[in-house]
Amino acid sequence: MSISTRSVDELRAVSTELRVDIIEMLEKAGSGHPGGSLSEIDMLVCLFLGGVLDVDPSNPQWEDRDRFVLSKAHCTPGMYATLARAGFFERDELFTFRTFGARLQGHVDRLRVPGIDFSGGSLGQGLSAAVGMALAGKLKQASWSVWCMNGDGETQEGQVWEAILFAGNAGLDNLRLVVDGNKVQQTGFVADIQDLAPLGDKLRAFKWHTIEVDGHDHDAFLRACDEAKATTGKPTAILADTAKGKGVSWMELDYNWHGKAPNREQADRAIAEIQGVR
């Protein structure tokens, strides 16, 4: 079963609400990753709440569900906020984030958190796991598909390109990669540290169908997902143009907000800006 599809306007409103949840989680925990969580949230909302993924929050281990791999596995505030809104667990649990003994730790854990299909930590590993899942699906002649979200920074890693090479040669058309192209990694701009451009041309050369889209435009992203689902014979990569820290002007494209939580005063300012209050 798919979670019921919401209108684009509803999805935009949910993204705003979940940006507030992200800021509140981080402030309460005193640690975590705001930049990448704010850049990914519009896409996660579309995937889990816009009818893209076929999942069942009441039965997270449903055999015929679509699989989702968050390879940028430190960006958990956005992931957890989305899962809670989708109904995998109660929203109140969000505010146990990064506390000792809680399920919602700094990196995703599939053994503890419903809705998580891959335990992540070290960057660059998620796409290899997703390729394995997609290959297993092909061998089982299963109807489900596999979606993986990478950060652009981690896409610099060699393991990612081994996975890209294999998936293209294997024609894994049940595999969809979303690259959160937020342009900033832990210590600076991606283009300055290890430039990926032209990423689309490289993926096409590796036998991938490639779509370039504004990752903050819900309607455009949903249409890209529809195109990915309709593509046969090869895997699809959706290259999403995003901004690290999206929604908070003084966090946007600033690597200092890669992995630093706001204090209470900063959180209040961020929430006011997200909600359009001046």
C-alpha positions as CSV (number, residue, x, y, z in Angstrom):
1,M,0.0,0.0,0.0
2,S,1.1,3.6,-0.6
3,I,0.7,6.4,1.9
4,S,-2.1,8.5,0.4
5,T,-0.9,11.2,-1.9
6,R,-1.1,14.8,-0.7
7,S,-1.4,17.8,-2.9
8,V,1.7,19.8,-3.7
9,D,0.5,22.7,-1.5
10,E,0.0,20.2,1.4
11,L,3.5,18.8,0.8
12,R,5.0,22.3,0.9
13,A,3.2,23.0,4.2
14,V,4.4,19.7,5.7
15,S,8.0,20.6,4.7
16,T,7.8,23.9,6.5
17,E,6.4,22.1,9.6
18,L,9.2,19.5,9.5
19,R,11.9,22.1,9.1
20,V,10.6,23.4,12.5
21,D,10.8,19.9,14.0
22,I,14.4,19.6,12.7
23,I,15.5,22.8,14.4
24,E,13.7,21.8,17.6
25,M,15.3,18.4,17.7
26,L,18.8,19.7,17.1
27,E,18.4,22.5,19.8
28,K,17.1,20.0,22.4
29,A,19.9,17.5,21.6
30,G,22.6,20.1,21.4
31,S,24.2,18.3,18.5
32,G,23.5,17.0,15.0
33,H,23.4,18.0,11.4
34,P,21.1,20.9,10.4
35,G,22.5,21.7,6.9
36,G,21.9,18.4,5.1
37,S,18.7,17.7,7.0
38,L,17.2,21.0,5.8
39,S,18.4,20.4,2.2
40,E,16.9,16.9,2.0
41,I,13.5,17.5,3.7
42,D,11.5,18.6,0.6
43,M,12.5,15.4,-1.2
44,L,11.9,13.1,1.7
45,V,8.4,14.6,2.1
46,C,7.7,13.9,-1.5
47,L,9.1,10.3,-1.3
48,F,7.3,9.2,1.9
49,L,4.2,11.5,1.9
50,G,3.7,12.2,-1.8
51,G,2.9,8.7,-2.8
52,V,6.2,7.8,-4.4
53,L,7.3,5.0,-2.1
54,D,5.1,2.0,-1.6
55,V,5.4,1.5,2.1
56,D,3.2,0.6,5.1
57,P,3.9,2.4,8.4
58,S,1.7,-0.2,10.2
59,N,3.8,-3.0,8.8
60,P,7.4,-1.6,8.4
61,Q,8.8,-5.0,7.4
62,W,6.2,-5.7,4.8
63,E,8.0,-7.9,2.3
64,D,6.7,-6.1,-0.8
65,R,7.5,-2.6,0.3
66,D,9.9,-0.3,-1.6
67,R,13.2,0.0,0.1
68,F,14.8,3.3,1.0
69,V,18.5,3.8,1.8
70,L,19.7,7.1,3.4
71,S,23.3,6.9,2.5
72,K,24.0,10.4,3.9
73,A,23.1,8.7,7.2
74,H,24.1,11.5,9.6
75,C,21.2,13.6,8.3
76,T,18.8,11.9,10.6
77,P,16.7,14.8,11.8
78,G,15.1,15.1,8.4
79,M,14.7,11.4,8.1
80,Y,13.1,10.9,11.6
81,A,10.8,13.9,11.2
82,T,9.5,12.5,7.9
83,L,9.0,9.0,9.3
84,A,7.1,10.4,12.3
85,R,4.8,12.4,10.1
86,A,4.3,9.3,7.9
87,G,3.2,7.4,11.0
88,F,6.1,5.0,11.6
89,F,6.3,6.3,15.3
90,E,4.9,9.1,17.4
91,R,6.1,12.7,16.9
92,D,6.9,13.0,20.6
93,E,9.8,10.5,20.2
94,L,11.6,13.0,17.9
95,F,12.6,15.0,21.0
96,T,14.5,12.0,22.4
97,F,17.0,12.5,19.5
98,R,20.6,11.7,20.4
99,T,19.8,11.0,24.0
100,F,21.3,7.9,25.7
101,G,19.3,4.8,25.2
102,A,16.9,6.3,22.7
103,R,16.1,4.7,19.4
104,L,16.7,7.9,17.4
105,Q,20.4,8.1,17.4
106,G,22.8,10.2,15.3
107,H,23.0,7.7,12.5
108,V,20.1,5.5,11.2
109,D,19.7,2.0,12.6
110,R,17.5,-0.4,10.8
111,L,17.3,-2.8,13.8
112,R,15.8,-0.2,16.1
113,V,13.9,2.3,14.0
114,P,10.8,1.4,12.0
115,G,11.0,2.7,8.4
116,I,14.8,2.4,8.2
117,D,16.1,-0.2,5.7
118,F,19.8,0.4,6.0
119,S,22.1,1.1,9.0
120,G,24.3,3.9,7.9
121,G,27.4,5.7,9.4
122,S,30.4,5.8,7.2
123,L,29.6,7.8,4.1
124,G,29.7,6.3,0.6
125,Q,28.4,2.9,1.5
126,G,24.7,3.3,1.0
127,L,24.5,3.0,-2.8
128,S,26.4,-0.3,-2.7
129,A,23.8,-1.7,-0.3
130,A,21.0,-0.4,-2.5
131,V,22.6,-2.0,-5.5
132,G,22.6,-5.3,-3.6
133,M,19.0,-4.9,-2.7
134,A,18.0,-4.1,-6.3
135,L,19.9,-7.1,-7.6
136,A,18.2,-9.3,-5.0
137,G,14.8,-7.9,-6.2
138,K,15.6,-8.8,-9.8
139,L,16.7,-12.3,-8.8
140,K,13.4,-12.8,-6.9
141,Q,11.4,-11.1,-9.6
142,A,10.0,-8.9,-7.0
143,S,7.7,-5.9,-7.7
144,W,9.4,-3.5,-5.2
145,S,12.0,-0.9,-6.1
146,V,15.0,0.6,-4.2
147,W,15.6,4.3,-3.7
148,C,18.9,5.7,-2.3
149,M,19.7,9.2,-1.3
150,N,23.4,10.3,-1.5
151,G,24.9,13.6,-0.5
152,D,27.0,15.3,-3.2
153,G,30.0,15.3,-0.9
154,E,30.0,11.5,-0.4
155,T,29.5,11.0,-4.1
156,Q,33.2,11.9,-4.4
157,E,34.1,8.5,-2.9
158,G,35.4,5.6,-5.0
159,Q,33.0,3.0,-3.6
160,V,30.1,5.1,-5.0
161,W,31.5,4.9,-8.5
162,E,32.0,1.2,-8.3
163,A,28.3,0.8,-7.4
164,I,27.3,3.2,-10.2
165,L,29.4,1.2,-12.7
166,F,27.9,-2.2,-11.6
167,A,24.3,-0.9,-11.6
168,G,24.6,0.6,-15.1
169,N,26.1,-2.6,-16.5
170,A,23.5,-4.7,-14.8
171,G,20.7,-2.6,-16.1
172,L,19.1,-2.3,-12.6
173,D,16.0,-0.4,-13.6
174,N,14.5,-1.0,-10.2
175,L,17.1,1.3,-8.6
176,R,16.7,5.0,-8.3
177,L,19.5,7.3,-6.9
178,V,18.7,10.7,-5.6
179,V,21.7,13.0,-5.2
180,D,21.1,15.8,-2.7
181,G,23.3,18.4,-4.5
182,N,23.4,20.9,-1.7
183,K,26.9,22.1,-2.9
184,V,28.5,22.1,0.6
185,Q,30.3,19.4,2.6
186,Q,31.9,19.4,6.1
187,T,34.8,21.8,5.4
188,G,33.8,23.8,2.3
189,F,32.2,23.8,-1.1
190,V,32.0,20.5,-3.0
191,A,33.3,22.1,-6.2
192,D,36.4,23.4,-4.4
193,I,37.2,20.1,-2.6
194,Q,36.6,17.5,-5.3
195,D,34.5,18.8,-8.2
196,L,31.8,16.4,-9.5
197,A,30.9,18.4,-12.6
198,P,29.6,17.4,-15.0
199,L,27.9,14.8,-12.9
200,G,25.0,14.2,-15.2
201,D,27.2,13.5,-18.2
202,K,29.3,11.1,-16.1
203,L,26.3,9.1,-15.0
204,R,25.0,8.9,-18.5
205,A,28.3,7.6,-19.6
206,F,27.9,4.9,-16.9
207,K,24.6,3.8,-18.5
208,W,22.2,5.6,-16.2
209,H,19.1,7.5,-17.1
210,T,19.7,11.0,-15.6
211,I,17.2,13.7,-14.6
212,E,18.3,17.1,-13.3
213,V,15.7,18.9,-11.1
214,D,15.2,21.6,-8.4
215,G,15.1,19.5,-5.3
216,H,13.1,22.2,-3.4
217,D,10.3,22.3,-6.1
218,H,7.9,19.6,-4.9
219,D,6.0,19.4,-8.2
220,A,9.1,19.1,-10.3
221,F,10.6,16.5,-8.0
222,L,7.4,14.4,-8.0
223,R,7.4,14.5,-11.9
224,A,11.1,13.4,-11.8
225,C,10.1,10.5,-9.6
226,D,7.3,9.5,-12.0
227,E,9.8,9.6,-14.9
228,A,12.3,7.5,-12.9
229,K,9.6,4.9,-12.1
230,A,8.6,4.7,-15.8
231,T,12.2,4.2,-17.0
232,T,13.1,0.7,-18.1
233,G,16.4,-1.0,-19.0
234,K,18.7,1.1,-16.8
235,P,18.9,2.7,-13.4
236,T,17.9,6.3,-12.9
237,A,19.7,9.1,-11.1
238,I,17.8,12.2,-10.0
239,L,20.3,15.0,-9.6
240,A,18.6,17.5,-7.2
241,D,19.8,21.1,-7.1
242,T,19.4,22.1,-3.4
243,A,20.9,24.4,-0.9
244,K,22.5,23.3,2.3
245,G,20.5,24.7,5.2
246,K,17.6,25.6,3.0
247,G,15.0,27.7,4.8
248,V,17.3,29.5,7.2
249,S,19.1,32.2,5.3
250,W,22.1,32.5,7.6
251,M,22.6,28.7,7.5
252,E,22.3,28.4,3.7
253,L,25.5,27.3,1.9
254,D,27.6,27.8,5.1
255,Y,29.7,24.8,5.9
256,N,29.8,25.9,9.6
257,W,26.3,24.6,9.8
258,H,27.1,21.1,8.5
259,G,27.2,19.6,12.0
260,K,26.5,22.2,14.6
261,A,23.2,22.5,16.5
262,P,21.7,26.0,17.1
263,N,21.3,27.3,20.6
264,R,17.9,28.4,21.9
265,E,18.2,32.0,20.6
266,Q,19.4,30.8,17.2
267,A,16.6,28.1,17.1
268,D,14.0,30.8,17.8
269,R,15.3,33.0,15.0
270,A,15.5,30.0,12.6
271,I,11.9,28.9,13.3
272,A,10.6,32.5,12.9
273,E,12.3,32.7,9.5
274,I,11.0,29.2,8.4
275,Q,7.5,30.2,9.4
276,G,7.8,33.6,7.6
277,V,7.8,35.8,10.7
278,R,9.9,38.9,10.6
